[in-house]
Amino acid sequence: NAGVAYVRDFVDAVISGSVSLTTNAEIYFYGCNNDPIAQSLSSALGAIGRGDILVTGANNKVAPYPKLPATVQVDHGGRFNTYSGGKLKSSTKTLGY
């Protein structure tokens, strides 16, 4: 699975110090259907003691939200889910950028 390889590469880069994340950093996947990789990355970061990092991904298609500039929404009842240590922390229909 390519997603697993990318998660492992990213976590290895955090471990080695080639990617530096501040305490309570936030990572957003704004594309469609990125919830599985967000949860996977959050779990992997939690396993190395970085459960402070929040990772967010959508569980459906994403589109611009016409009512608010610089905002995206998830279509068809989907949500942007935010994880910490692999556990769901919050969920929202729209997300600013």
C-alpha positions as CSV (number, residue, x, y, z in Angstrom):
1,N,0.0,0.0,0.0
2,A,1.5,3.3,-1.1
3,G,-0.2,5.2,1.7
4,V,1.5,3.1,4.3
5,A,4.9,3.7,2.7
6,Y,4.4,7.4,2.7
7,V,3.3,7.4,6.3
8,R,6.4,5.4,7.3
9,D,8.7,7.6,5.3
10,F,7.3,10.7,6.9
11,V,7.5,9.2,10.4
12,D,11.1,8.1,9.8
13,A,11.9,11.7,8.7
14,V,10.4,13.0,12.0
15,I,12.4,10.4,14.0
16,S,15.7,11.3,12.2
17,G,15.0,15.1,12.6
18,S,15.0,15.8,8.9
19,V,11.3,16.9,9.4
20,S,10.8,19.1,12.5
21,L,7.3,19.5,13.9
22,T,6.6,21.9,16.7
23,T,4.7,20.8,19.8
24,N,1.0,20.7,19.0
25,A,1.6,21.0,15.3
26,E,-1.3,20.5,12.9
27,I,-1.3,18.6,9.6
28,Y,-4.2,19.0,7.2
29,F,-5.0,16.8,4.1
30,Y,-7.4,19.0,2.1
31,G,-8.0,16.6,-0.7
32,C,-10.8,14.1,-1.1
33,N,-11.0,10.9,0.9
34,N,-7.8,11.4,3.0
35,D,-9.3,10.3,6.3
36,P,-7.6,6.8,6.3
37,I,-4.1,8.4,5.7
38,A,-4.8,11.1,8.4
39,Q,-5.7,8.4,11.0
40,S,-2.8,6.2,10.0
41,L,-0.3,9.1,10.2
42,S,-1.8,10.2,13.5
43,S,-1.4,6.6,14.9
44,A,2.2,6.3,13.7
45,L,3.1,9.7,15.2
46,G,1.5,8.7,18.4
47,A,3.5,5.5,18.5
48,I,6.7,7.5,18.5
49,G,5.5,9.8,21.3
50,R,4.1,12.6,19.1
51,G,0.4,12.2,20.0
52,D,0.4,16.0,20.5
53,I,0.2,16.4,16.7
54,L,-3.3,16.8,15.2
55,V,-3.9,15.3,11.7
56,T,-7.0,16.1,9.7
57,G,-8.5,14.4,6.6
58,A,-11.8,14.2,4.8
59,N,-13.9,11.1,4.6
60,N,-15.6,12.0,1.3
61,K,-15.2,14.4,-1.7
62,V,-14.1,17.9,-0.9
63,A,-15.2,21.1,-2.7
64,P,-15.0,24.9,-2.3
65,Y,-17.5,26.3,0.2
66,P,-19.2,29.2,-1.6
67,K,-20.5,30.9,1.6
68,L,-17.1,31.5,3.1
69,P,-13.9,32.4,1.2
70,A,-10.8,30.2,1.8
71,T,-13.0,27.4,3.1
72,V,-13.6,23.9,1.8
73,Q,-16.5,21.5,2.7
74,V,-17.0,17.8,2.5
75,D,-19.8,16.6,0.2
76,H,-22.6,14.0,0.8
77,G,-22.6,14.2,4.5
78,G,-18.9,13.6,4.9
79,R,-16.7,15.2,7.5
80,F,-13.2,16.4,8.1
81,N,-12.0,14.2,11.0
82,T,-9.1,15.3,13.3
83,Y,-7.0,12.7,15.0
84,S,-4.5,12.7,17.8
85,G,-2.6,9.5,18.6
86,G,-4.9,7.7,16.1
87,K,-8.0,8.6,18.1
88,L,-10.8,10.9,16.8
89,K,-10.7,14.2,18.5
90,S,-13.1,16.3,16.5
91,S,-15.1,16.4,13.3
92,T,-16.5,19.2,11.1
93,K,-18.2,19.7,7.8
94,T,-16.1,22.8,6.7
95,L,-12.4,23.7,7.1
96,G,-10.7,27.0,6.5
97,Y,-7.3,27.2,4.8
